[in-house]
Amino acid sequence: MLQHPDLRHKIIQFPLDFPRQQSGSGANSYGGPMERASIEPAIKLIITEIHNKLSEAARIAKAAEACVQNGAIAEGVEVAMDIEQLIYEAGRLHDAASLLDRIRRNQD
């Protein structure tokens, strides 16, 4: 906790908001809209990465299943814990692909 009386009102020293630059509406760092030529390859790469994450999750799930089928329940559960992060990342990638697709459709 801040003890200095002049600093009590300055809990956050830096602004947390983004500059007023079409945040989230398809503007790139140059200030213009993202071009379709860059959006479509980005979506393809994102979908490929989603596939990679979910394939890895499937491999881990198969290993966890093998553990529990052989009676090593605790080990199977422990192995399966690694799936959570991969599924989370795949979900966020899906969010990004959906946003880019929305931007692409709005350009039409």
N, C-alpha and C positions, 0 to 999 in steps of 0.2 A: 504494500500500500504506500502511496506517495505521502510523505510526511511534510514536505515543504509547502507552506500555504499558497505560494504563487503557482504551484504546479498541480494542485488538486483538480482543476478543471481540464487539465491536459492529459487525460488518460491515454488517448490515442494521438500519437504525434504526427501520423501521416494520414492523408485522406484515403478512404477505402473505395471510393467510387472511381470508375473509369472516366477518362476524358470524354467529353460529349462528341463522340465520333460514331454515330450509327452502330453502337454496340449491339451485336447479335442480329443485325439486319442485313448482313451480307457485305458490309464494307471491308475492304482489306486495309493493310497498313498504308496504302497509297491514297486512301480516301475514296476510291471508286468501287463499283460493285465487282464481286468476283466474276471472272469470266467463265462461261460454260466449259471452255476448253480446259480449265484447271479444276473445275468441280467434278466432272465425270471421272477423270482418273483418280481423284482423291477418294470418291465413293468406292471405286473398284478396289483400291488399296485397303480401305477400311473394312469392306466386306471380306476380303482375303484374310485380314488380321482377325476378324471375328471368327472365321472358320478355323484359323490356327488355334485361337484360344479355346474354342469349344472342342476341337479335336484333342487338345492336350487334356482338357477336363474329362473327356470320354476315356482317354487312356488311364487317367488316375482313377476314375470310377471303376474301370475294369479291374485294376489292381486291388482296389478296396474290396470289390466283390469277391475276388479270389481269396483275399484274406479271410473274409467272413465265412465263405463256403468251406474253408479249411479249419474253422473253429477259432480263428484269431480275431474275435469281435473287436476288442480294444484297438488292435493294430489297424484293422479295417477302417474304424472310425477316425483314427489319427491320420491315416493316409487320405481319407476323403476330405479332411479339413482343408487340404490344398486346393480343392475345387472352388471354394467360395470366392477367392480373389480373382480367379480366371473368369468366373461367371459375372462378377461385378464389372471387370474390365470390358468384357464382351458387351454388357449392357450399356456402358458409357460410350463405347464405340458405335453401337447401334443408334444411340441418341445423336451422335455426331453425324452419322450417315443420314439420318432422318432430317436433321436440320439442313444439311447441305442439299438434300433433295428438295426440300421446301424452297430454298433459295433458288435452286435451278428452275423449279416450276414457276416461280414468281417472275423469272426473267422472260418467260414465253409471252 
